[in-house]
Amino acid sequence: MAQQKARRSASSKKKKATSRRAAPKRKAARRPARKAAPAAPAANKRVTELEAENRRLRDEVSRLRAELSERPAAEESMPPDEIPPPEF
């Protein structure tokens, strides 16, 4: 019984004020994206040039593949493991 009384008196004491947690800092509001800079037309031109070059290279690759497939297979060629190394 003495223990219960001690607990009550301890809990009835004025409690220390608890410190509050600091509020999280607010993030800056997102700004809308800026308009395209003057470099955009130059970038578009570069993209157009690269796409044209890509088309030319693809055409060349397909032409070379067709040319390679038209060549007759060399029947008397040596197997790769028997070809002597080139001499410098």
C-alpha positions in Angstrom: 0.0 0.0 0.0 2.9 2.3 0.7 4.2 1.6 -2.8 0.9 2.6 -4.4 0.8 5.8 -2.4 4.4 6.6 -3.5 3.4 6.0 -7.1 0.4 8.2 -6.9 2.4 11.0 -5.3 5.0 10.7 -8.0 2.5 10.8 -10.8 0.6 13.7 -9.3 3.7 15.9 -9.3 3.7 18.6 -11.9 5.3 17.2 -15.0 8.0 18.9 -16.9 6.8 20.5 -20.1 7.9 18.4 -23.0 9.8 20.2 -25.7 8.1 20.2 -29.0 9.9 19.0 -32.1 10.9 21.6 -34.6 8.6 21.8 -37.6 10.2 20.5 -40.8 11.5 23.2 -43.0 9.4 24.0 -46.0 10.7 23.3 -49.4 10.9 26.1 -51.9 7.9 26.2 -54.3 8.7 24.7 -57.7 9.1 27.3 -60.4 7.7 26.7 -63.8 10.2 25.7 -66.5 11.8 28.5 -68.4 11.0 28.9 -72.0 13.4 27.4 -74.6 16.7 29.3 -74.8 18.0 30.6 -78.2 20.2 27.5 -78.4 17.1 25.4 -79.1 17.1 26.0 -82.9 20.7 25.1 -83.1 20.0 21.9 -81.2 17.1 21.1 -83.5 19.4 21.6 -86.5 22.0 19.3 -85.0 19.4 16.6 -84.3 18.2 16.9 -87.9 21.8 16.5 -89.2 22.4 13.5 -87.0 19.2 11.8 -88.1 20.1 12.3 -91.8 23.6 10.9 -91.1 22.0 7.9 -89.3 19.8 7.2 -92.4 22.8 7.4 -94.7 24.8 5.0 -92.6 21.9 2.5 -92.3 21.5 2.6 -96.1 25.2 2.0 -96.5 25.2 -0.9 -94.1 22.2 -2.6 -95.9 24.0 -2.0 -99.2 27.2 -3.6 -98.0 25.3 -6.5 -96.4 23.5 -7.2 -99.8 26.9 -7.0 -101.5 28.4 -9.4 -99.1 25.6 -11.9 -99.5 26.0 -11.8 -103.2 29.6 -12.9 -103.1 30.3 -16.6 -103.7 31.7 -18.5 -100.7 35.3 -19.3 -101.2 35.4 -23.1 -101.2 39.2 -23.5 -101.0 39.8 -21.1 -98.2 41.7 -22.2 -95.1 40.0 -22.7 -91.8 40.7 -19.8 -89.4 42.9 -21.8 -87.1 45.2 -22.7 -90.0 45.7 -19.2 -91.5 49.2 -18.0 -90.8 49.6 -14.7 -89.0 50.5 -11.7 -91.1 54.1 -10.8 -91.2 55.2 -7.2 -90.7 
